[in-house]
Amino acid sequence: MQGSYRISAFGDIDMDRCEAGSSVTLQANGLVRANGNGADRLISMSACIDSPKSSATTADDIATDSEDCVTGVGYQCDEGTLASVSRLQRRYGYRFAKRTFDIVFSLLVLALFWWVYVIVAIATKIDDPAGPVFFVQERMGKDEKPFKMYKFRSMYADAEERLAELKELNEKDGPVFKIKDDPRITRVGHFIRKTSIDELPQFFNVLLGNMSIVGPRPALRRETDLYTPHQRERLLVKPGITCYWQTRKNRDAIGFDEWVDLDLLYINQCSAWADFKLVIQTVGCVLTAQGS
């Protein structure tokens, strides 16, 4: 195997074969950094490293030292992700527990914070009477099945029409669009985005079964149309209200490829404990107003 490798202690590492004679899968809560020439890429849980028998990919191709990686979590190999999805289909106990938690937690939020929904609805209409209270948009769910996602409207009624004139100001790479001081956001919109209150209506999506509490954020069709096969793997599980990217303080500095790898890392690590930790971290982000 070409190149040297350093393993950082996120957890124990279990060596297993991805494909006999062709690659090795590192099943771990750990990171492996390959050192060579080029851009830095980290291989995390279920990452596949080609053996010397394969000339298609070398350590130099996979990863090298640089300061490009913001998250500390990098490339999630396709074989590992597909294997994780296959295992997830057979984990009936976890899937039942996850769905039960989704329903109970969503009903609890609606019961405890119904008054927040009422206040935000009134404030939204006062701030911009021209538009509706809820913003309803088609998003792509599990296996690219479209569904209607609900949010409190945080932008002016003509926001979609003004998107074209702002595209050259896009601060994100890849197919997503985001700018820091978006002029389409209303006064109320700034507050509910900062506190993540605009996401509250998505608990209705969770009850409908379109979304889960934890999972990759749902993407637009115009974004998924531009996905590479690797990026498309984030659509293999049900989208969620929160995810690894959502709980990162530096999330606006995270490039789209690293965002995708965070989502695939969740798929590889999918468990009740991972979901619980993400929910607790999300509560912390909401209470400290880390939204954007």
N, C-alpha and C positions, 0 to 999 in steps of 0.2 A: 504494500500500500504506500503510495507516494505521499510525502509531506509528513509533518509531525502534528500530533494532536494533544490538546490539553483538555482535561475534563474538569468542569467546575462542579462543586458538590451541592447540587440541588437535591440529591437523593441517591439511592442505590441504583446500580445499572445492571440490567439483565441482558446478556448478549443472546441474540436469536437470529436465525437466518431469514432474510427476506426472500431470496430465491437461491436455491442451491447452486453454488459455484459462481454466482454473479455479484451478490452484494450482501452486506451485513446490516441488520436493523438494530439500532440501539434503543431498546425499550427502556426509557428512563425518565425520571424527573431530573434530568441533568442536561448539560450543554457540552457539545464538542466543538472546538474551534479548529478549523484546518488552516495551516499557515502556508502562505506562498505568495505569489504575485497577483495583484488585482484588487477587487473590492471585497471588503469583509462580509462574510456570511456565517452565521451561527447555525449549527445543526442541532435541533433540540429533539424532543421526544419523538420516537419513531422515525428518525432521520436515516436515510439510506446512503451509505458510502460505497461507491463502486470499488471492487477489488482490482488488483493489477491485471486480471484477465480481461477486463473491459477497457477498451481504449476510448470509449465515448465520453467518459467523464473522469477527470482526475481531481486530486485535492485542490489544485490551482484553480480549476473551474468552479468548484463548489464554494470555497471560502478562503479569505486571506485577511491578514491584519489590516485594519483601518479604523477610522472613527465614524464610519457611516452608519453603523447599527445603533439606533436610538433605544430600542426596547431591551436589548440583551437577549432576545429570543429571535431566532432566525428561521432558516429554511426548513419547512416540514415536507418531507418527501412524499410523493404521490402514493407510492406503495404502502407506506405506513398509514396514511390517512384513510385510504380505501379499506385497509385491514381493520382499522378502528371502527369505521362505519359498519362494516360487516359484523363485527363483534357486538356493536351496539344494538343491532337488530335482534340479537339473541339474548340480550340482557333484559328480560321481561320484568323482573323485579324492580330494576332501576327505572325503567320507563314508566311503570305503574306509579312508583313513588314520586317521580318527577311530575307526572301529570296531576297527581293528587295534590302535591305541593302547589303547583301552578293555580289550581282552582281555589284551594283554601286561602292561599296568600292573596289572590286577586279579590276574592269576596271580602276579606278582612280589610284590604285597602279601601275598597268602595264603601264599606260600612263605616269606617273610621274617618274618612276624608271626603265624604259626600259634600260637605259644606265648602271645601276648597274648590270643587268642581263648580258649584253655584257662584262663588265669588269671582272665579276666573272667567266664567261665561259672561257675567254682567260687565266686568272690566273690559273684556275683549270687545263687546258690542259698543260700549261707551267710547273706547279709544278709536275704533274704526268701524262705524256703523254699516259701512258698505258691504262688508264681508260676513260670512257665517262664523259661528263660534268654533266649530270643528273644522280642521283641515283634513280632508279625506283624499288619499292618494294611493294609486296602485303600486304595490311593491311585490317583489318576487320572494316567494316562500320556499319551503322545502321542495327539492327537485324541480325548482323553477316554476312552481305553481303560483300564479298571480292571486293576490288578495287585496282587499281594501284596508289600508292601515289608517288608524285614527290618531290625531294629535289635536291639542288646542292650537288654534291658528295664532301664529306669532309674527306673521308678515302681512303686509297690506294686500288687499284683495287682488291687485294686479301683479303680484310677485312673479308668477310664472311667465307672464308676458314680458317682464323686464329682465328675465334671465339671460337672454341672448346678448344684451348690451353690456353685461357684466362678466361674461365668460373669460375675457382676456385678463381679468383681475384675479382669476382663480389662484389660490395659494396652495392647493393640494395637487399632487401628481396622480397619475392613473385616471380612471373614469369618473371620480367623485368631484363635486364642486363645493368649495367652501372659501369664504373670505371673512376676515376678522370683523370688519366694520361694515356689514352688509346694510346698505341703505333701505332695503325692503323691509327690515324688521321694525315693528311698531314699538312704542314706548312700553306697553305691557309685555310685548314679545321679548324685549331684552331681559325683563325680570323673570318671566317664566322659563326662559331658556337657561338663564344663569342658575336657577334653582331646580332645573329639570322638571318643573311642574308641567311643561308642555307635553311630556311623555305620559302623563297619567291616563288619558283615554285608551292607551294601548293595553290596559288591563282588560278592556272589553275584548280586544283581539285575542288575549290569552284565554278568556272564557270561551270564545268561539272556536278555539283550537288552531287559529292561524299562527299564533306565536307562543313562545314559552317565556318564563321570567328570565332565564339565562340562555343565551345563544348568540350567534353572530347577528349584527344589526341588519335588518332587511334592506335590500338594495332596490334601486329603481331599475325598470326594464332597460332604459337607455344606458345604464351603467353595466348591467349584466351582458348586454349585447356586445360590449367591448372587452369582456373578460377573456383571459387566456384559459386554457384547460386547467392549469394549476389554480388560478383564482376562482374558477367555477366550483371547486371542491367545497368552498364555504357554503354552498347551497345544498349540500347533502344532508344537512340537519335542519330542524325547525329554527327559524330566526327568533331572536330574543329581545327583551327590553334592555338588558344589560349584558356586558361581555368584558373580556380582558381590556380591549381598547377603551371602552367606556370608563373604566376605573383608573386609567393612567393620567397622572397629573400633567404629563407632557404630551398628551394625545394629539394636540394640534401640530406637534413637531414630527409625528410619526408618519412616514411615507406609506403609500397604499400597499406596497408589497409586504412591508412589515406588519401592517394592519391585518392583511390576509393571513400571514403566518401566525399571528396571535389567535385568530379565529380557528385555524387548523390545529394549533396547540390545544385549544379548548376541546376540540373534537377528540384529540388523542388522549386527553386527560379526563374526559367526561366522567364525572362521578358525583354522588350526593355531597361529598365533602367539598369538591371544587365548586359546585353550585352554591352551597352554603357560604363559603368564603367570599364569593363574588357578590352575593346579596348583601353581606355585611359591609364589604368595601363600598358598594354602591350607596348604601345608607350614609356612610361617612362622606362620600362625595356630595350627596344631596345636602346634608346638614352644613357642609362647609362651602356650599355654592360654587362647585367646581365646573358647572356646566358652561357651555359656550354657544 
